[in-house]
Amino acid sequence: MRHSLMSVSALEDPATVRLALDAVALRLDGKTASPRTAKRKRACLSDVLGLAVEEKYFTLPVNPLTAVK
């Protein structure tokens, strides 16, 4: 498995958030995760991004996940 590192502030870009959402919709073997699992992972990502907003990692005090549907 290949890992890439990027700064948290890179998630201000909606395209990067979309990549993250696409990734949480997959299992580790690359197959599609169940809708329930994907929803749970999205909720965790939202919580983490909310904490990043609180800690002022973003230029705008808004969770970047809200910009992507």
Buried (B, 14 or more C-beta within 10 A) or exposed (E): EEEEEEEBEBBBEEEBBEEBBEEBBBEEEEEEBEEEBBEEBBEEBBEBBEEBBEEEBBEEEEBBBEEEE
